[in-house]
Amino acid sequence: MSKARQPSLSQLRAFTAVAEHLHFREAAAEIGMSQPALSGAVAALEETLGVRLLERTTRRVLLSPAGERLAVRARTVLDAVGALLEEAEASRAPFTGTLRLGVIPTCAPYLLPTVLELTHHRYPRLDLQVHEEQTASLLDGLASGRLDLLLLAVPLGAPGVTEVPLFDEDFVLVMGHDHTLAGRTDIPRQQLRDLPLLLLDEGHCLRDQALEVCREAGRPQPGRAAGEVTTTAAGLSTLVQLVAGGLGVTLLPRTALRVETARNDRLSTGHFAAPAPARRIALAMRTGTAREEEFTAFADALREAMHALPVRPLRVAA
């Protein structure tokens, strides 16, 4: 390919649309281009690259082997250009444009109402897009640029990620209403050594946090020993129902307590003696992001808004 001739963004958009739809009329409608213009743009791209991208028949459109490979590259280029434009827009006018927020499942149902209310009232020009995923997936999305900001439990220990702490929240022991520990406010951590503890599936950070609390209490690792974990769940709602069914006890963060236990009179709670086991929730961003000042201000606003929740907001030194 000649250095004097480079593919245009219009050509790449046209080719990517055809590659996704394998249909010229549908591709043209998606990007707001006439069919002749779309066909011309793809042909021009083929000429510029010196590669045949499509195989056209009277009935359908197929990608050539080279077209399949280059379609992935073209999408990557367009995504990068989109990210560049978003960064520029955010620099010109903070709290406008798109903010792609990733949230872990053990935070999303309990914290998002506060996040969404804050965004609606204070940042009406911000297009907030929420993605609920487990921690590993969120970090991958942040690193690749698919996500802009994360709301999750820390510490992460991930390179290239800056954590902005928001608050600490205690864990509460949830059990059947007739359990001997029900209603107590001075439960020692050591009680966790022998209780039939129910946990989330592997991959949830709350599982790892609960296991860490148990290790600190002297509980053996899950396995062929006292306190073996034999039942797990994919979400906190299921976990609480298992407790209500008499299969064991579990640990819930305080922000989840009202939502997950209020509907079942077969459940009771118990609080640990101080200092209670706790987790820390933070916002996480790419280190050096152009939106660092904006995201830090967003964290300050969230910290203030979360005073109404059963948490301990953290003051960050200037």
C-alpha positions in Angstrom: 0.0 0.0 0.0 1.3 3.4 -1.0 2.2 5.7 1.9 0.4 8.5 0.1 -2.9 6.6 0.2 -4.4 5.7 3.6 -7.9 4.2 4.3 -10.4 6.8 5.4 -12.6 6.4 8.5 -15.6 6.5 6.2 -14.3 3.5 4.3 -13.5 1.6 7.5 -17.0 2.3 8.8 -18.6 1.1 5.6 -16.5 -2.1 5.5 -17.2 -2.8 9.2 -20.9 -2.4 8.8 -20.9 -4.8 5.8 -18.8 -7.3 7.7 -21.2 -7.2 10.7 -24.4 -7.5 8.6 -23.2 -9.3 5.5 -25.9 -7.3 3.7 -25.4 -4.0 1.9 -28.9 -2.6 2.5 -28.8 -3.3 6.2 -25.3 -2.0 6.6 -26.1 1.2 4.7 -29.2 1.8 6.9 -27.1 1.3 10.1 -24.6 4.0 9.2 -26.9 6.4 7.3 -25.3 6.0 3.9 -26.8 5.2 0.6 -26.1 1.7 -0.9 -24.2 3.1 -3.9 -22.0 5.2 -1.6 -21.5 2.2 0.8 -20.5 0.0 -2.1 -18.1 2.6 -3.5 -16.5 3.1 -0.1 -15.8 -0.6 0.3 -14.5 -0.8 -3.2 -12.2 2.1 -2.6 -10.9 0.5 0.6 -10.1 -2.7 -1.4 -8.3 -0.7 -3.9 -6.4 1.3 -1.3 -5.4 -1.9 0.6 -4.8 -3.9 -2.5 -6.8 -6.8 -1.0 -10.1 -8.3 -1.8 -12.3 -8.0 1.3 -15.7 -9.3 0.1 -17.0 -12.1 -2.1 -20.2 -10.8 -3.8 -22.8 -13.1 -5.3 -26.3 -12.4 -6.5 -27.8 -13.7 -3.3 -25.4 -12.9 -0.5 -22.2 -11.2 0.7 -19.3 -13.1 2.3 -16.0 -12.0 3.8 -12.9 -13.3 2.1 -10.2 -14.8 4.4 -8.4 -11.5 4.3 -11.6 -9.7 5.0 -12.3 -11.7 8.1 -8.9 -10.8 9.5 -9.0 -7.1 8.5 -12.6 -6.6 9.8 -11.2 -7.2 13.4 -8.5 -4.7 12.7 -10.9 -2.1 11.3 -13.2 -2.4 14.3 -10.2 -1.9 16.6 -9.3 1.3 14.8 -12.8 2.7 14.9 -13.1 1.9 18.6 -9.8 3.7 19.3 -11.0 6.7 17.3 -14.2 6.7 19.3 -12.3 6.6 22.6 -10.1 9.4 21.4 -13.1 11.6 20.6 -14.7 10.8 24.0 -11.5 11.7 25.8 -11.4 15.0 23.9 -15.1 15.7 24.7 -14.5 15.0 28.4 -11.6 17.3 28.5 -13.6 20.1 27.0 -16.6 19.7 29.2 -16.3 17.4 32.3 -19.4 15.3 33.2 -20.7 15.2 29.6 -20.5 12.5 27.1 -20.4 8.8 28.0 -19.2 7.2 31.2 -19.0 3.4 31.1 -19.1 2.3 34.7 -18.3 -1.3 35.7 -19.8 -2.6 39.0 -19.4 -5.9 40.8 -22.6 -7.9 41.4 -22.3 -7.6 45.2 -22.4 -3.8 44.9 -24.7 -3.2 42.0 -28.2 -3.8 43.5 -27.4 -1.9 46.7 -25.2 1.1 45.5 -26.6 1.8 42.0 -29.7 3.6 43.3 -27.5 6.2 45.0 -25.2 6.4 42.0 -28.0 6.8 39.5 -29.8 9.4 41.6 -26.6 11.4 42.0 -25.9 11.3 38.3 -29.5 12.2 37.3 -29.6 15.3 39.6 -26.0 16.6 39.5 -24.7 15.4 36.1 -27.7 15.5 33.8 -25.5 15.7 30.7 -23.6 12.6 31.6 -24.5 9.5 29.7 -23.9 6.8 32.3 -23.7 3.2 31.0 -23.6 0.5 33.6 -21.9 -2.9 33.2 -22.3 -5.5 36.0 -19.4 -8.1 35.9 -17.1 -9.9 38.2 -13.8 -8.2 39.2 -11.5 -10.0 36.7 -13.7 -9.1 33.8 -14.0 -5.5 35.0 -10.3 -5.1 35.2 -9.9 -6.5 31.7 -12.5 -4.0 30.4 -10.7 -1.1 32.1 -7.3 -2.1 30.7 -8.7 -2.5 27.1 -10.6 0.8 27.2 -14.1 -1.0 27.1 -14.8 0.5 30.5 -13.9 3.9 32.0 -14.4 3.6 35.7 -15.0 0.7 38.2 -17.0 0.5 41.4 -15.7 -2.5 43.4 -14.0 -3.9 46.4 -10.3 -3.2 47.0 -7.4 -3.6 47.3 -6.9 -4.9 43.8 -3.1 -4.9 43.4 -3.5 -4.4 39.7 -0.8 -2.5 37.8 -1.8 0.6 36.0 -5.0 1.0 38.1 -5.5 3.9 40.5 -7.9 3.3 43.4 -10.0 6.1 45.0 -11.5 4.7 48.3 -15.1 5.6 49.0 -16.1 3.8 52.2 -15.7 0.8 54.5 -18.7 -1.4 55.4 -19.0 -4.1 58.0 -19.9 -7.7 57.4 -23.0 -9.0 59.2 -23.7 -12.7 60.0 -27.0 -13.9 58.5 -28.6 -17.0 60.0 -31.9 -18.7 60.7 -34.3 -16.9 63.1 -33.9 -19.7 65.7 -30.1 -19.7 65.6 -28.3 -19.4 69.0 -26.4 -16.3 67.7 -29.5 -14.5 66.4 -29.8 -10.9 67.5 -26.4 -10.7 69.2 -24.2 -7.6 68.7 -21.0 -9.0 70.2 -20.2 -12.1 68.2 -16.5 -12.9 68.3 -14.9 -13.7 65.0 -13.8 -17.0 66.4 -17.4 -18.2 66.1 -16.7 -18.5 62.4 -14.4 -21.5 62.9 -17.1 -24.1 63.2 -20.3 -22.5 61.6 -21.6 -24.1 58.4 -20.7 -21.1 56.2 -22.3 -20.7 52.8 -20.3 -18.8 50.1 -20.6 -17.3 46.6 -19.2 -19.2 43.7 -15.5 -18.8 42.8 -14.8 -15.6 40.9 -16.7 -13.3 43.2 -14.5 -11.1 45.3 -16.9 -11.3 48.2 -16.1 -15.0 48.4 -12.4 -14.3 48.8 -13.1 -11.6 51.4 -15.3 -13.9 53.4 -12.6 -16.6 53.3 -10.0 -14.1 54.4 -12.2 -13.2 57.4 -12.5 -16.9 58.2 -8.7 -17.3 57.9 -8.2 -14.5 60.4 -10.6 -16.2 62.7 -8.6 -19.4 62.5 -11.0 -21.4 60.3 -9.5 -24.2 58.2 -9.4 -23.8 54.4 -12.4 -25.3 52.7 -11.8 -29.1 52.4 -12.0 -32.1 54.5 -12.0 -30.4 57.8 -14.4 -28.6 60.2 -16.4 -25.9 58.6 -16.1 -27.4 55.1 -17.9 -25.3 52.4 -20.0 -27.7 50.4 -22.7 -25.4 49.0 -22.2 -22.2 47.0 -24.4 -19.7 45.1 -24.1 -17.4 42.1 -25.7 -14.4 43.8 -26.5 -13.0 47.3 -30.2 -13.5 46.9 -29.8 -17.2 46.4 -27.3 -17.4 49.2 -29.8 -15.8 51.6 -32.5 -18.2 50.5 -30.2 -21.2 51.3 -29.7 -19.7 54.8 -33.5 -19.4 55.2 -33.8 -23.0 54.2 -31.6 -24.1 57.0 -28.4 -25.0 55.1 -26.1 -22.8 57.0 -25.1 -19.2 57.7 -23.5 -16.5 55.5 -21.8 -13.1 55.6 -23.4 -10.1 54.0 -22.1 -6.6 53.6 -24.3 -4.2 55.4 -25.4 -2.4 52.3 -27.0 -5.6 51.1 -28.8 -6.4 54.4 -32.1 -4.6 54.0 -32.7 -5.7 50.4 -31.8 -9.3 50.9 -33.3 -10.1 54.3 -36.3 -7.9 54.7 -38.6 -10.1 52.7 -38.0 -13.3 54.8 -39.1 -13.7 58.4 -37.2 -16.9 58.8 -33.9 -14.9 58.8 -32.1 -13.2 61.6 -28.8 -11.3 61.8 -26.0 -10.9 64.2 -23.3 -8.3 64.5 -19.6 -8.9 65.3 -17.8 -7.4 68.2 -15.6 -4.4 67.3 -13.6 -4.2 65.3 -16.0 -6.0 63.0 -14.7 -7.6 59.8 -15.3 -5.2 56.9 -14.6 -4.6 53.2 -13.5 -1.4 51.4 -15.3 -0.1 48.3 -13.6 2.2 45.9 -13.7 3.7 42.4 -10.9 2.5 40.1 -9.5 4.2 37.0 -6.7 3.8 34.6 -3.6 5.5 36.0 -3.0 8.7 34.1 -6.4 8.8 32.4 -7.2 12.2 30.9 -10.4 12.1 33.0 -8.7 11.7 36.4 -9.8 15.1 37.8 -13.4 14.4 36.7 -13.4 10.9 38.2 -11.9 12.2 41.5 -14.7 14.8 41.7 -17.2 12.1 41.0 -15.8 10.0 43.9 -16.1 13.0 46.2 -19.7 13.5 45.3 -20.4 9.7 45.7 -18.8 9.7 49.1 -21.1 12.6 50.2 -24.2 10.9 48.8 -23.5 7.6 50.5 -23.7 9.1 54.0 -27.3 7.9 54.1 -26.1 4.3 53.7 -24.9 2.0 56.6 -21.3 2.6 55.7 -18.3 4.6 56.9 -17.3 7.1 54.2 -13.6 7.7 54.0 -11.9 11.0 53.9 -9.1 11.2 51.3 -6.2 13.6 52.1 -5.8 16.4 49.5 
